[in-house]
Amino acid sequence: MKYELEKTLKNNNIKPTAMRLLILKEISKSTKAINFHELEDKFERSGRATLYRTLKLFEEKHIIHPINDGSNSIKYALCENDCNCKPEELHVHFFCRKCEVTTCLNDTPIPIVKYPKNHIVETANYVLKGICPNCQK
């Protein structure tokens, strides 16, 4: 796995430092979108600024994408290969109101929306909210 993570960073012209590899590994192994504070708890010895800069760099290079699910905390999830995070490439997310877990619905693209020609859409956020299968039990 370490080799794959290094390759991901190098392919995006990012120097694979130990901290960057650890952050990418943590995001990669997560089955849900993860917020800054959850990552911060996992890396208590690292500075907040380092973590914040790394997340911003990963976001700029389309390694991760931010998710605003309405929980007052931006969450992050891994982008799919060759994603540029253009609106037509984005997918729907699901936020569980009970456990507050946000998951990517990678196979569900954001619906096409008509908008005026003189507008330029740079990003889109589509979140479904409800109860996840685990919380329905």
Phi, psi and omega in degrees: 000322181302318180298318180296320180293316177300317180298318178301313181294313181298321179296340179254018179057043177242128177294125184280078177286164181301316182294317178298320179295319179295317179295314179297320178298316181297316179292320182296322184275350181285136178271357180227165174291144187238139182263172183303315184293326176294319177293318180301320178296326180284336182237059184301330184277348179268157180282150178299321182297320179297314180297314180299312180298321180295316178298317178297318178297314179298322179293315179298326182269006177060038173271324176232163174230143179277150179229120175259099185263007179087007182268011182066022178211116177294134178247160183232143176219157181293137174281157174281161182305140177061027178274138174248008178058032174282151183309322182286348179262351187279162182234168180281151175241155178238128178247122178274124181291337182275303184268351179061028176270135177249130180235152176277135172255075188303331182270008180239095181291154175297133180299150177288130182242133176280135177216160183301146183299330184276012177251143177246115179274123180256332179205164179215152180224119183232111183237125172268139180237141180176215181243126181285164180303322180296321181281346178283343183286000000 
